[in-house]
Amino acid sequence: MSGQIPLDPATMELIEGDLEKETIQVMENLKAVLEAAQMTFEHVVKTSIFLSDMNNFVEVNKVYAKYFNEETAPARETVEVANLPKFVRVEISMTAVA
């Protein structure tokens, strides 16, 4: 899946100002894409997390972890980048296999 940012699909507005809410929106966007393909987070084999500031890792990871079973969580990489689309703080992409 292409990377998702904290964009509310109902309003096309960015969720901003609260990193937890931003990350929840990203994960819910990914969940919607998975569901449209008749899959779940159990089908995810790899994720890439892009952060504008690696100091945000702990907070993003707390939300991210709620969407996966710790024992079967996919491979993951997390990188800090200079800029993300629309200058958001978090973007996550995933690879899922049916």
Helices and strands as residue ranges (DSSP letters): E 7-8, E 13-14, H 19-36, G 41-43, E 44-51, G 54-56, H 57-65, E 75-80, G 85-87, E 90-96
